[in-house]
Amino acid sequence: MKQSLIALALVVAGLLPFGANAQTGDSRTSLSVAVADIPPTLEPAQELSNVGTRVTYSMFDTLIRRDFLSSPGGDGSKLVPSLAESWKRIDDRTLEVKLRPDVKFHNGDVLTAADVVFTFSPERLSGKNAIMKQGPGFFGGLEKVEAVDPLTVRFVTKGVDPILEQRLASWASWIVNKKDWTANAGGKFPKFPVGTGPFKLAEYKPNESIKLVAFDDYFGGKPTVQAVTFRVVPEQATRIAGLVSGEFDIIANVAPDQIAQINAYPDVEARSVVLANAHVLVYNTENPVIKDKRIRQAMNLAIDRKLLVDALWDGKAVVPKSHQFPEFGTLYDDKRAGLVYDPEKAKRLLKEAGYKGEEIHYATRANYYLNAVPAAQAIMEMWKAVGINGKLDIVENTDTITGDLKMVRNWSNSIRYPDPAGGLWNLWGPYNGPQQNKEWTPVGFNALGEELDRTSETTKRRDIFQKMLDAWEDEAPGTILYQPLETYGVRKAVKWQPYNFYYMDLRPYNLQIEAKRS
């Protein structure tokens, strides 16, 4: 009690920052982040979502890191060392990685090659029966991962893999501690595994908050704050009010029409970035009402995406040219027509398909995606204009809908790495949502994706990818709406840069707290 009173007196006197720890003498402040949701677990390869990677990115490290701060346009294409000091190609199928010595996990264990081998093991991540169901979509091309010595790991692929380094720097490749993971797995996966990142778990309250504390033995330097708490605040207005009052240091998921309001206050500001992510719709191609692809094509042609962007995103979201992005470099086709708005053609297709006004259910969660409900409401009107009888369902979880109501759901597609293998193929291939949920079971598309993975010549890969786009657009298992603008409200004293991913990078090079001027 006495220590608490002393700490309070120091805060009032301005000698100790709010959130500093008087018991340990830690002068660092704490950070409070308001978010719309938190993940149900913190297993980094299990929580490959916007709410998951926002938290886990600062708890776990990859062997190689994408450098968003110095890459052209902030796209993360530049690769730099992380847990690996260096890496080199031995031959077309073999990559050898040298680990940084004396890296510690949060439980005090020292990182070795055995932890890396386990992280990518067939039973956890890379095999067809892996515990992490999405894992084979990232690392199914691995033939073996072997420890050469305690600090050297060799990756051998089944065929030529021109983007293996990018895979090791991106989603699903965060390194876990073998001993801790296996001890707590219980035949499935542990909810809270141990990582090497700058912050470690202190407290988890389901649907309420996650508290992380600084891991001062972090190999990348001592964290600049002593703790970070992610608070669940579903309502945007409440998040903004908390930012303005000083309750929160950072808030996520701010709508564009609130940017001016936030910037009007002297101590806070909005920081925005267009994401390497797209809000999409997924269609259950096996549902009898929309089984005819002409109906699904009509649903896509009826959507005026420019109107959605102008009305909901203040013109700041981006409509891509199909499921491709400039980050793909030479595999990107800037001349592709992409997503077309043609209501008259939509009407013709509906007539040809014999659509008779059957109800088409569209399911969305209320707060998971920013502008999800108003976008859905607008699309209902657009569909109605061409003769589609849409019905909007607000649900708790779009993945648990079954039976006749399983027709249309919204989803988001983050580009896992700057290549089509990390975009269209990873997201719509055999190991992700639509195919795992039996909403789409393509044969030709999958054959092309497998060919993409084993082809190294750029021109051939580009041709294969464009054929995949043709198939995806023709079969219409869904559609892209837009790349959203992600806006954070941030206290000006917090020197932190958001990325074009949902990653919230709180490492020392990207987080500094400016001392309050007297």
One Martini backbone bead per residue (centre of mass of N, CA, C, O) as a GRO file, in nm:
protein
  518
    1MET     BB    1   0.060   0.062  -0.021
    2LYS     BB    2   0.299   0.253   0.009
    3GLN     BB    3   0.405   0.216  -0.283
    4SER     BB    4   0.149   0.322  -0.424
    5LEU     BB    5   0.160   0.610  -0.300
    6ILE     BB    6   0.433   0.684  -0.413
    7ALA     BB    7   0.364   0.647  -0.712
    8LEU     BB    8   0.132   0.855  -0.718
    9ALA     BB    9   0.305   1.097  -0.632
   10LEU     BB   10   0.499   1.085  -0.878
   11VAL     BB   11   0.291   1.129  -1.094
   12VAL     BB   12   0.181   1.399  -0.994
   13ALA     BB   13   0.480   1.528  -1.002
   14GLY     BB   14   0.620   1.411  -1.281
   15LEU     BB   15   0.850   1.167  -1.207
   16LEU     BB   16   0.637   0.944  -1.314
   17PRO     BB   17   0.506   0.764  -1.530
   18PHE     BB   18   0.239   0.638  -1.641
   19GLY     BB   19   0.276   0.291  -1.548
   20ALA     BB   20   0.495   0.279  -1.367
   21ASN     BB   21   0.729   0.085  -1.165
   22ALA     BB   22   0.802   0.110  -0.833
   23GLN     BB   23   0.904  -0.175  -0.743
   24THR     BB   24   1.136  -0.185  -0.992
   25GLY     BB   25   1.208   0.108  -1.116
   26ASP     BB   26   1.037   0.147  -1.370
   27SER     BB   27   1.018   0.422  -1.608
   28ARG     BB   28   0.829   0.298  -1.789
   29THR     BB   29   0.567   0.289  -1.972
   30SER     BB   30   0.241   0.224  -2.069
   31LEU     BB   31   0.020   0.053  -2.302
   32SER     BB   32  -0.297   0.139  -2.459
   33VAL     BB   33  -0.518  -0.078  -2.655
   34ALA     BB   34  -0.792  -0.037  -2.872
   35VAL     BB   35  -1.016  -0.299  -2.973
   36ALA     BB   36  -1.262  -0.501  -3.121
   37ASP     BB   37  -1.064  -0.757  -3.083
   38ILE     BB   38  -0.960  -1.089  -2.983
   39PRO     BB   39  -0.798  -1.369  -2.963
   40PRO     BB   40  -0.844  -1.703  -2.843
   41THR     BB   41  -0.539  -1.718  -2.912
   42LEU     BB   42  -0.149  -1.735  -2.929
   43GLU     BB   43  -0.108  -1.904  -3.179
   44PRO     BB   44   0.050  -1.795  -3.457
   45ALA     BB   45  -0.059  -2.027  -3.672
   46GLN     BB   46  -0.368  -2.003  -3.579
   47GLU     BB   47  -0.372  -1.662  -3.584
   48LEU     BB   48  -0.451  -1.576  -3.910
   49SER     BB   49  -0.529  -1.256  -3.836
   50ASN     BB   50  -0.599  -0.945  -3.751
   51VAL     BB   51  -0.632  -1.000  -3.436
   52GLY     BB   52  -0.380  -1.185  -3.410
   53THR     BB   53  -0.126  -1.034  -3.541
   54ARG     BB   54  -0.140  -0.781  -3.368
   55VAL     BB   55  -0.024  -0.944  -3.115
   56THR     BB   56   0.194  -1.172  -3.205
   57TYR     BB   57   0.421  -0.996  -3.342
   58SER     BB   58   0.547  -0.917  -3.037
   59MET     BB   59   0.602  -1.240  -2.943
   60PHE     BB   60   0.727  -1.314  -3.226
   61ASP     BB   61   0.968  -1.469  -3.449
   62THR     BB   62   1.153  -1.471  -3.732
   63LEU     BB   63   1.420  -1.544  -3.918
   64ILE     BB   64   1.299  -1.340  -4.117
   65ARG     BB   65   1.255  -0.991  -4.201
   66ARG     BB   66   1.027  -0.753  -4.278
   67ASP     BB   67   1.102  -0.424  -4.399
   68PHE     BB   68   0.881  -0.159  -4.378
   69LEU     BB   69   1.051   0.111  -4.330
   70SER     BB   70   1.265   0.059  -4.602
   71SER     BB   71   1.070  -0.006  -4.805
   72PRO     BB   72   0.915   0.038  -5.085
   73GLY     BB   73   0.622   0.178  -4.981
   74GLY     BB   74   0.601  -0.025  -4.730
   75ASP     BB   75   0.589  -0.352  -4.841
   76GLY     BB   76   0.820  -0.560  -4.726
   77SER     BB   77   1.044  -0.664  -4.945
   78LYS     BB   78   1.259  -0.633  -4.743
   79LEU     BB   79   1.523  -0.834  -4.615
   80VAL     BB   80   1.610  -0.927  -4.274
   81PRO     BB   81   1.744  -1.003  -3.997
   82SER     BB   82   1.677  -1.208  -3.708
   83LEU     BB   83   1.715  -1.509  -3.595
   84ALA     BB   84   1.883  -1.477  -3.839
   85GLU     BB   85   2.196  -1.384  -3.951
   86SER     BB   86   2.186  -1.590  -4.202
   87TRP     BB   87   2.165  -1.678  -4.563
   88LYS     BB   88   2.175  -1.958  -4.808
   89ARG     BB   89   2.218  -2.100  -5.117
   90ILE     BB   90   2.306  -2.421  -5.219
   91ASP     BB   91   2.050  -2.468  -5.398
   92ASP     BB   92   1.741  -2.486  -5.550
   93ARG     BB   93   1.641  -2.665  -5.267
   94THR     BB   94   1.856  -2.511  -5.067
   95LEU     BB   95   1.852  -2.369  -4.732
   96GLU     BB   96   2.075  -2.188  -4.521
   97VAL     BB   97   2.068  -2.128  -4.162
   98LYS     BB   98   2.186  -1.883  -3.931
   99LEU     BB   99   2.185  -1.847  -3.601
  100ARG     BB  100   2.143  -1.664  -3.337
  101PRO     BB  101   2.302  -1.629  -3.052
  102ASP     BB  102   2.151  -1.627  -2.737
  103VAL     BB  103   1.853  -1.670  -2.769
  104LYS     BB  104   1.556  -1.601  -2.589
  105PHE     BB  105   1.304  -1.720  -2.429
  106HIS     BB  106   1.053  -1.653  -2.203
  107ASN     BB  107   1.156  -1.924  -2.028
  108GLY     BB  108   1.495  -1.917  -2.089
  109ASP     BB  109   1.545  -2.049  -2.331
  110VAL     BB  110   1.752  -2.148  -2.592
  111LEU     BB  111   1.791  -2.112  -2.911
  112THR     BB  112   1.753  -2.372  -3.156
  113ALA     BB  113   1.731  -2.585  -3.419
  114ALA     BB  114   1.506  -2.759  -3.287
  115ASP     BB  115   1.286  -2.536  -3.289
  116VAL     BB  116   1.276  -2.499  -3.595
  117VAL     BB  117   1.212  -2.785  -3.681
  118PHE     BB  118   0.945  -2.800  -3.523
  119THR     BB  119   0.787  -2.561  -3.642
  120PHE     BB  120   0.810  -2.721  -3.947
  121SER     BB  121   0.673  -2.969  -3.891
  122PRO     BB  122   0.443  -3.195  -4.001
  123GLU     BB  123   0.265  -3.204  -3.733
  124ARG     BB  124   0.231  -2.883  -3.724
  125LEU     BB  125   0.266  -2.748  -4.049
  126SER     BB  126   0.354  -2.924  -4.336
  127GLY     BB  127   0.151  -3.140  -4.323
  128LYS     BB  128  -0.154  -3.276  -4.414
  129ASN     BB  129  -0.192  -3.345  -4.077
  130ALA     BB  130  -0.172  -3.085  -3.945
  131ILE     BB  131  -0.261  -2.895  -3.681
  132MET     BB  132  -0.214  -2.665  -3.880
  133LYS     BB  133  -0.429  -2.626  -4.136
  134GLN     BB  134  -0.269  -2.390  -4.302
  135GLY     BB  135   0.030  -2.479  -4.327
  136PRO     BB  136   0.055  -2.623  -4.614
  137GLY     BB  137   0.011  -2.350  -4.771
  138PHE     BB  138   0.312  -2.262  -4.689
  139PHE     BB  139   0.486  -2.572  -4.625
  140GLY     BB  140   0.426  -2.819  -4.831
  141GLY     BB  141   0.717  -2.792  -4.996
  142LEU     BB  142   0.854  -2.949  -4.782
  143GLU     BB  143   1.075  -3.216  -4.722
  144LYS     BB  144   1.294  -3.081  -4.514
  145VAL     BB  145   1.414  -3.021  -4.171
  146GLU     BB  146   1.751  -2.958  -4.054
  147ALA     BB  147   2.006  -3.015  -3.824
  148VAL     BB  148   2.344  -2.947  -3.838
  149ASP     BB  149   2.342  -2.763  -3.585
  150PRO     BB  150   2.252  -2.564  -3.320
  151LEU     BB  151   2.288  -2.300  -3.557
  152THR     BB  152   2.184  -2.493  -3.804
  153VAL     BB  153   1.963  -2.477  -4.092
  154ARG     BB  154   1.794  -2.699  -4.327
  155PHE     BB  155   1.619  -2.637  -4.628
  156VAL     BB  156   1.409  -2.871  -4.812
  157THR     BB  157   1.265  -2.898  -5.120
  158LYS     BB  158   1.079  -3.068  -5.357
  159GLY     BB  159   1.124  -2.805  -5.517
  160VAL     BB  160   1.131  -2.524  -5.663
  161ASP     BB  161   1.163  -2.216  -5.447
  162PRO     BB  162   1.167  -1.871  -5.503
  163ILE     BB  163   1.008  -1.791  -5.195
  164LEU     BB  164   1.126  -1.899  -4.923
  165GLU     BB  165   1.220  -1.643  -4.778
  166GLN     BB  166   0.935  -1.518  -4.762
  167ARG     BB  167   0.808  -1.743  -4.595
  168LEU     BB  168   1.018  -1.702  -4.346
  169ALA     BB  169   0.892  -1.384  -4.313
  170SER     BB  170   0.598  -1.487  -4.257
  171TRP     BB  171   0.333  -1.642  -4.229
  172ALA     BB  172   0.361  -1.915  -3.989
  173SER     BB  173   0.695  -1.855  -3.910
  174TRP     BB  174   0.685  -1.849  -3.615
  175ILE     BB  175   0.879  -1.917  -3.342
  176VAL     BB  176   0.889  -2.199  -3.128
  177ASN     BB  177   0.896  -2.382  -2.832
  178LYS     BB  178   0.928  -2.711  -2.807
  179LYS     BB  179   0.898  -2.783  -2.508
  180ASP     BB  180   0.647  -2.614  -2.446
  181TRP     BB  181   0.455  -2.707  -2.669
  182THR     BB  182   0.451  -3.016  -2.606
  183ALA     BB  183   0.366  -2.990  -2.301
  184ASN     BB  184   0.080  -2.814  -2.397
  185ALA     BB  185  -0.086  -2.958  -2.631
  186GLY     BB  186  -0.270  -3.225  -2.600
  187GLY     BB  187  -0.296  -3.303  -2.926
  188LYS     BB  188  -0.291  -3.006  -3.027
  189PHE     BB  189  -0.278  -2.678  -2.907
  190PRO     BB  190  -0.145  -2.421  -2.757
  191LYS     BB  191  -0.266  -2.116  -2.649
  192PHE     BB  192   0.033  -2.023  -2.493
  193PRO     BB  193   0.305  -1.988  -2.628
  194VAL     BB  194   0.652  -1.956  -2.671
  195GLY     BB  195   0.869  -1.686  -2.731
  196THR     BB  196   1.110  -1.407  -2.847
  197GLY     BB  197   0.986  -1.148  -2.807
  198PRO     BB  198   0.942  -0.826  -2.655
  199PHE     BB  199   0.675  -0.983  -2.559
  200LYS     BB  200   0.482  -1.119  -2.286
  201LEU     BB  201   0.265  -1.299  -2.117
  202ALA     BB  202   0.043  -1.208  -1.833
  203GLU     BB  203  -0.271  -1.169  -1.947
  204TYR     BB  204  -0.592  -1.347  -1.995
  205LYS     BB  205  -0.916  -1.218  -2.111
  206PRO     BB  206  -1.185  -1.318  -2.235
  207ASN     BB  207  -1.323  -1.068  -2.432
  208GLU     BB  208  -1.125  -0.825  -2.299
  209SER     BB  209  -0.794  -0.902  -2.250
  210ILE     BB  210  -0.436  -0.824  -2.309
  211LYS     BB  211  -0.131  -0.879  -2.133
  212LEU     BB  212   0.188  -0.737  -2.180
  213VAL     BB  213   0.538  -0.782  -2.117
  214ALA     BB  214   0.849  -0.713  -2.092
  215PHE     BB  215   1.142  -0.849  -2.265
  216ASP     BB  216   1.465  -0.774  -2.162
  217ASP     BB  217   1.609  -1.026  -2.337
  218TYR     BB  218   1.591  -0.909  -2.602
  219PHE     BB  219   1.784  -0.915  -2.891
  220GLY     BB  220   1.662  -0.617  -3.001
  221GLY     BB  221   1.612  -0.497  -2.726
  222LYS     BB  222   1.479  -0.298  -2.506
  223PRO     BB  223   1.187  -0.220  -2.435
  224THR     BB  224   1.005   0.098  -2.423
  225VAL     BB  225   0.792  -0.065  -2.260
  226GLN     BB  226   0.651  -0.247  -1.990
  227ALA     BB  227   0.351  -0.245  -2.126
  228VAL     BB  228   0.065  -0.416  -2.295
  229THR     BB  229  -0.285  -0.337  -2.358
  230PHE     BB  230  -0.558  -0.516  -2.488
  231ARG     BB  231  -0.875  -0.374  -2.550
  232VAL     BB  232  -1.211  -0.441  -2.561
  233VAL     BB  233  -1.383  -0.214  -2.804
  234PRO     BB  234  -1.640  -0.223  -3.020
  235GLU     BB  235  -1.692   0.080  -3.006
  236GLN     BB  236  -1.585   0.353  -3.167
  237ALA     BB  237  -1.675   0.587  -2.980
  238THR     BB  238  -1.529   0.472  -2.729
  239ARG     BB  239  -1.246   0.475  -2.840
  240ILE     BB  240  -1.228   0.778  -2.895
  241ALA     BB  241  -1.291   0.877  -2.610
  242GLY     BB  242  -1.043   0.733  -2.480
  243LEU     BB  243  -0.829   0.886  -2.637
  244VAL     BB  244  -0.904   1.178  -2.555
  245SER     BB  245  -0.886   1.116  -2.232
  246GLY     BB  246  -0.627   0.893  -2.202
  247GLU     BB  247  -0.692   0.584  -2.178
  248PHE     BB  248  -0.570   0.573  -2.468
  249ASP     BB  249  -0.300   0.547  -2.708
  250ILE     BB  250  -0.445   0.332  -2.899
  251ILE     BB  251  -0.654   0.294  -3.192
  252ALA     BB  252  -0.864   0.095  -3.381
  253ASN     BB  253  -1.078   0.115  -3.632
  254VAL     BB  254  -1.109   0.386  -3.810
  255ALA     BB  255  -1.309   0.585  -3.965
  256PRO     BB  256  -1.281   0.827  -4.204
  257ASP     BB  257  -1.508   1.025  -4.070
  258GLN     BB  258  -1.303   1.052  -3.796
  259ILE     BB  259  -1.035   1.196  -3.860
  260ALA     BB  260  -1.097   1.498  -3.813
  261GLN     BB  261  -1.179   1.472  -3.519
  262ILE     BB  262  -0.907   1.371  -3.413
  263ASN     BB  263  -0.729   1.612  -3.539
  264ALA     BB  264  -0.865   1.841  -3.351
  265TYR     BB  265  -0.682   1.743  -3.140
  266PRO     BB  266  -0.374   1.812  -2.982
  267ASP     BB  267  -0.278   1.495  -2.869
  268VAL     BB  268  -0.397   1.371  -3.137
  269GLU     BB  269  -0.398   1.121  -3.414
  270ALA     BB  270  -0.413   1.015  -3.745
  271ARG     BB  271  -0.318   0.688  -3.887
  272SER     BB  272  -0.266   0.581  -4.226
  273VAL     BB  273  -0.336   0.275  -4.433
  274VAL     BB  274  -0.318   0.081  -4.701
  275LEU     BB  275  -0.387  -0.242  -4.736
  276ALA     BB  276  -0.264  -0.580  -4.780
  277ASN     BB  277  -0.591  -0.597  -4.823
  278ALA     BB  278  -0.916  -0.764  -4.858
  279HIS     BB  279  -1.242  -0.732  -4.898
  280VAL     BB  280  -1.468  -1.013  -4.905
  281LEU     BB  281  -1.651  -1.260  -5.080
  282VAL     BB  282  -1.824  -1.571  -5.009
  283TYR     BB  283  -1.932  -1.853  -5.200
  284ASN     BB  284  -2.155  -2.120  -5.204
  285THR     BB  285  -2.133  -2.338  -5.473
  286GLU     BB  286  -2.335  -2.571  -5.335
  287ASN     BB  287  -2.569  -2.399  -5.337
  288PRO     BB  288  -2.858  -2.416  -5.517
  289VAL     BB  289  -2.912  -2.106  -5.566
  290ILE     BB  290  -2.572  -2.054  -5.650
  291LYS     BB  291  -2.451  -2.280  -5.843
  292ASP     BB  292  -2.475  -2.098  -6.072
  293LYS     BB  293  -2.233  -1.896  -6.197
  294ARG     BB  294  -2.414  -1.668  -6.318
  295ILE     BB  295  -2.516  -1.564  -6.047
  296ARG     BB  296  -2.241  -1.489  -5.928
  297GLN     BB  297  -2.160  -1.297  -6.152
  298ALA     BB  298  -2.398  -1.104  -6.106
  299MET     BB  299  -2.328  -1.024  -5.818
  300ASN     BB  300  -2.060  -0.886  -5.904
  301LEU     BB  301  -2.171  -0.685  -6.129
  302ALA     BB  302  -2.368  -0.526  -5.912
  303ILE     BB  303  -2.109  -0.398  -5.786
  304ASP     BB  304  -2.027  -0.071  -5.666
  305ARG     BB  305  -1.718   0.005  -5.560
  306LYS     BB  306  -1.684   0.308  -5.586
  307LEU     BB  307  -1.925   0.378  -5.409
  308LEU     BB  308  -1.818   0.243  -5.154
  309VAL     BB  309  -1.560   0.411  -5.130
  310ASP     BB  310  -1.692   0.694  -5.123
  311ALA     BB  311  -1.906   0.642  -4.888
  312LEU     BB  312  -1.712   0.472  -4.666
  313TRP     BB  313  -1.387   0.590  -4.749
  314ASP     BB  314  -1.344   0.872  -4.881
  315GLY     BB  315  -1.176   0.747  -5.137
  316LYS     BB  316  -0.924   0.567  -4.980
  317ALA     BB  317  -0.977   0.323  -5.101
  318VAL     BB  318  -0.901   0.018  -5.296
  319VAL     BB  319  -0.941  -0.109  -5.627
  320PRO     BB  320  -0.846  -0.383  -5.760
  321LYS     BB  321  -0.711  -0.593  -6.028
  322SER     BB  322  -0.818  -0.805  -5.884
  323HIS     BB  323  -0.629  -1.077  -5.734
  324GLN     BB  324  -0.407  -0.824  -5.730
  325PHE     BB  325  -0.073  -0.677  -5.666
  326PRO     BB  326   0.200  -0.469  -5.686
  327GLU     BB  327   0.382  -0.654  -5.496
  328PHE     BB  328   0.424  -0.875  -5.737
  329GLY     BB  329   0.541  -0.723  -5.967
  330THR     BB  330   0.597  -0.900  -6.258
  331LEU     BB  331   0.305  -1.051  -6.191
  332TYR     BB  332   0.172  -0.789  -6.255
  333ASP     BB  333  -0.137  -0.662  -6.418
  334ASP     BB  334  -0.222  -0.340  -6.513
  335LYS     BB  335  -0.432  -0.421  -6.765
  336ARG     BB  336  -0.637  -0.542  -6.603
  337ALA     BB  337  -0.971  -0.514  -6.546
  338GLY     BB  338  -1.131  -0.694  -6.342
  339LEU     BB  339  -1.366  -0.517  -6.159
  340VAL     BB  340  -1.696  -0.514  -6.270
  341TYR     BB  341  -1.959  -0.279  -6.356
  342ASP     BB  342  -2.274  -0.454  -6.477
  343PRO     BB  343  -2.608  -0.457  -6.448
  344GLU     BB  344  -2.708  -0.557  -6.728
  345LYS     BB  345  -2.552  -0.821  -6.733
  346ALA     BB  346  -2.669  -0.932  -6.472
  347LYS     BB  347  -2.959  -0.960  -6.575
  348ARG     BB  348  -2.898  -1.160  -6.806
  349LEU     BB  349  -2.778  -1.388  -6.632
  350LEU     BB  350  -3.024  -1.439  -6.455
  351LYS     BB  351  -3.209  -1.521  -6.688
  352GLU     BB  352  -3.036  -1.755  -6.799
  353ALA     BB  353  -3.037  -1.912  -6.509
  354GLY     BB  354  -3.335  -1.893  -6.377
  355TYR     BB  355  -3.388  -1.675  -6.178
  356LYS     BB  356  -3.668  -1.644  -5.912
  357GLY     BB  357  -3.602  -1.488  -5.626
  358GLU     BB  358  -3.434  -1.618  -5.433
  359GLU     BB  359  -3.300  -1.628  -5.132
  360ILE     BB  360  -2.999  -1.444  -5.030
  361HIS     BB  361  -2.761  -1.500  -4.794
  362TYR     BB  362  -2.591  -1.254  -4.579
  363ALA     BB  363  -2.302  -1.279  -4.374
  364THR     BB  364  -2.223  -1.086  -4.069
  365ARG     BB  365  -2.037  -0.919  -3.863
  366ALA     BB  366  -2.051  -0.628  -3.686
  367ASN     BB  367  -1.715  -0.561  -3.580
  368TYR     BB  368  -1.474  -0.699  -3.728
  369TYR     BB  369  -1.534  -0.518  -3.978
  370LEU     BB  370  -1.498  -0.235  -4.118
  371ASN     BB  371  -1.801  -0.156  -4.268
  372ALA     BB  372  -1.969  -0.420  -4.300
  373VAL     BB  373  -2.267  -0.335  -4.277
  374PRO     BB  374  -2.291  -0.097  -4.479
  375ALA     BB  375  -2.191  -0.265  -4.718
  376ALA     BB  376  -2.417  -0.478  -4.709
  377GLN     BB  377  -2.654  -0.280  -4.744
  378ALA     BB  378  -2.564  -0.175  -5.020
  379ILE     BB  379  -2.561  -0.450  -5.167
  380MET     BB  380  -2.858  -0.510  -5.139
  381GLU     BB  381  -2.941  -0.275  -5.330
  382MET     BB  382  -2.779  -0.363  -5.578
  383TRP     BB  383  -2.917  -0.636  -5.610
  384LYS     BB  384  -3.207  -0.532  -5.629
  385ALA     BB  385  -3.163  -0.369  -5.902
  386VAL     BB  386  -3.125  -0.671  -6.061
  387GLY     BB  387  -3.313  -0.900  -5.886
  388ILE     BB  388  -3.194  -0.957  -5.605
  389ASN     BB  389  -3.272  -1.151  -5.306
  390GLY     BB  390  -3.161  -1.013  -5.025
  391LYS     BB  391  -3.026  -1.131  -4.696
  392LEU     BB  392  -2.943  -1.001  -4.386
  393ASP     BB  393  -2.699  -1.145  -4.150
  394ILE     BB  394  -2.636  -1.112  -3.810
  395VAL     BB  395  -2.346  -1.257  -3.665
  396GLU     BB  396  -2.101  -1.414  -3.467
  397ASN     BB  397  -2.027  -1.650  -3.695
  398THR     BB  398  -1.956  -1.728  -4.028
  399ASP     BB  399  -1.834  -2.035  -3.993
  400THR     BB  400  -2.117  -2.170  -3.851
  401ILE     BB  401  -2.280  -2.191  -4.094
  402THR     BB  402  -2.563  -2.379  -4.209
  403GLY     BB  403  -2.709  -2.493  -4.471
  404ASP     BB  404  -2.922  -2.278  -4.641
  405LEU     BB  405  -2.759  -2.018  -4.511
  406LYS     BB  406  -2.506  -2.110  -4.677
  407MET     BB  407  -2.385  -1.855  -4.901
  408VAL     BB  408  -2.285  -1.566  -4.771
  409ARG     BB  409  -1.964  -1.416  -4.689
  410ASN     BB  410  -1.737  -1.248  -4.511
  411TRP     BB  411  -1.392  -1.138  -4.570
  412SER     BB  412  -1.028  -1.151  -4.555
  413ASN     BB  413  -0.723  -1.065  -4.760
  414SER     BB  414  -0.407  -1.126  -4.681
  415ILE     BB  415  -0.087  -1.075  -4.795
  416ARG     BB  416   0.156  -1.286  -4.698
  417TYR     BB  417   0.322  -1.234  -4.969
  418PRO     BB  418   0.494  -1.090  -5.254
  419ASP     BB  419   0.285  -1.315  -5.397
  420PRO     BB  420   0.054  -1.527  -5.529
  421ALA     BB  421   0.120  -1.754  -5.317
  422GLY     BB  422   0.024  -1.523  -5.088
  423GLY     BB  423  -0.266  -1.506  -5.213
  424LEU     BB  424  -0.473  -1.661  -5.401
  425TRP     BB  425  -0.354  -1.944  -5.338
  426ASN     BB  426  -0.352  -1.944  -5.027
  427LEU     BB  427  -0.662  -1.846  -4.983
  428TRP     BB  428  -0.804  -2.048  -5.230
  429GLY     BB  429  -0.692  -2.300  -5.150
  430PRO     BB  430  -0.690  -2.614  -4.982
  431TYR     BB  431  -0.589  -2.455  -4.682
  432ASN     BB  432  -0.851  -2.277  -4.683
  433GLY     BB  433  -1.161  -2.175  -4.626
  434PRO     BB  434  -1.336  -2.246  -4.887
  435GLN     BB  435  -1.220  -2.544  -4.909
  436GLN     BB  436  -1.244  -2.635  -4.613
  437ASN     BB  437  -1.572  -2.560  -4.624
  438LYS     BB  438  -1.690  -2.653  -4.911
  439GLU     BB  439  -1.747  -2.393  -5.113
  440TRP     BB  440  -1.488  -2.488  -5.292
  441THR     BB  441  -1.395  -2.739  -5.568
  442PRO     BB  442  -1.137  -2.714  -5.751
  443VAL     BB  443  -0.924  -2.829  -6.016
  444GLY     BB  444  -0.779  -2.634  -6.212
  445PHE     BB  445  -0.680  -2.431  -6.001
  446ASN     BB  446  -0.503  -2.631  -5.837
  447ALA     BB  447  -0.314  -2.711  -6.066
  448LEU     BB  448  -0.199  -2.426  -6.107
  449GLY     BB  449  -0.092  -2.380  -5.818
  450GLU     BB  450   0.112  -2.613  -5.822
  451GLU     BB  451   0.269  -2.498  -6.060
  452LEU     BB  452   0.352  -2.231  -5.931
  453ASP     BB  453   0.527  -2.358  -5.697
  454ARG     BB  454   0.730  -2.522  -5.925
  455THR     BB  455   0.796  -2.239  -6.053
  456SER     BB  456   1.067  -2.006  -6.150
  457GLU     BB  457   0.992  -1.873  -6.404
  458THR     BB  458   0.854  -1.571  -6.446
  459THR     BB  459   0.684  -1.590  -6.708
  460LYS     BB  460   0.538  -1.853  -6.630
  461ARG     BB  461   0.415  -1.754  -6.365
  462ARG     BB  462   0.246  -1.530  -6.488
  463ASP     BB  463   0.070  -1.710  -6.668
  464ILE     BB  464  -0.047  -1.887  -6.445
  465PHE     BB  465  -0.176  -1.661  -6.277
  466GLN     BB  466  -0.370  -1.551  -6.495
  467LYS     BB  467  -0.528  -1.819  -6.513
  468MET     BB  468  -0.627  -1.813  -6.221
  469LEU     BB  469  -0.788  -1.554  -6.248
  470ASP     BB  470  -0.979  -1.652  -6.465
  471ALA     BB  471  -1.102  -1.884  -6.296
  472TRP     BB  472  -1.201  -1.713  -6.054
  473GLU     BB  473  -1.388  -1.524  -6.217
  474ASP     BB  474  -1.563  -1.741  -6.358
  475GLU     BB  475  -1.653  -1.911  -6.097
  476ALA     BB  476  -1.724  -1.727  -5.860
  477PRO     BB  477  -1.655  -1.774  -5.521
  478GLY     BB  478  -1.622  -1.456  -5.534
  479THR     BB  479  -1.508  -1.126  -5.407
  480ILE     BB  480  -1.389  -0.812  -5.435
  481LEU     BB  481  -1.414  -0.489  -5.298
  482TYR     BB  482  -1.151  -0.385  -5.115
  483GLN     BB  483  -0.897  -0.181  -4.991
  484PRO     BB  484  -0.850  -0.081  -4.688
  485LEU     BB  485  -0.850   0.172  -4.453
  486GLU     BB  486  -0.619   0.201  -4.194
  487THR     BB  487  -0.703   0.352  -3.877
  488TYR     BB  488  -0.535   0.532  -3.625
  489GLY     BB  489  -0.538   0.631  -3.297
  490VAL     BB  490  -0.287   0.867  -3.162
  491ARG     BB  491  -0.070   0.956  -2.950
  492LYS     BB  492   0.176   1.185  -3.013
  493ALA     BB  493   0.393   1.058  -2.809
  494VAL     BB  494   0.362   0.816  -3.004
  495LYS     BB  495   0.624   0.655  -3.179
  496TRP     BB  496   0.439   0.510  -3.444
  497GLN     BB  497   0.421   0.275  -3.724
  498PRO     BB  498   0.215   0.173  -3.951
  499TYR     BB  499   0.123  -0.092  -4.151
  500ASN     BB  500   0.009  -0.285  -4.440
  501PHE     BB  501  -0.061  -0.440  -4.185
  502TYR     BB  502  -0.182  -0.575  -3.877
  503TYR     BB  503   0.067  -0.528  -3.763
  504MET     BB  504   0.200  -0.453  -3.429
  505ASP     BB  505   0.495  -0.290  -3.405
  506LEU     BB  506   0.690  -0.288  -3.076
  507ARG     BB  507   0.963  -0.238  -3.139
  508PRO     BB  508   1.216  -0.020  -3.075
  509TYR     BB  509   1.231   0.093  -3.382
  510ASN     BB  510   0.881   0.153  -3.355
  511LEU     BB  511   0.902   0.258  -3.036
  512GLN     BB  512   0.829   0.575  -2.885
  513ILE     BB  513   0.830   0.788  -2.594
  514GLU     BB  514   0.753   1.103  -2.542
  515ALA     BB  515   0.835   1.335  -2.340
  516LYS     BB  516   0.696   1.547  -2.130
  517ARG     BB  517   0.660   1.876  -2.139
  518SER     BB  518   0.700   2.157  -1.916
   0.00000   0.00000   0.00000
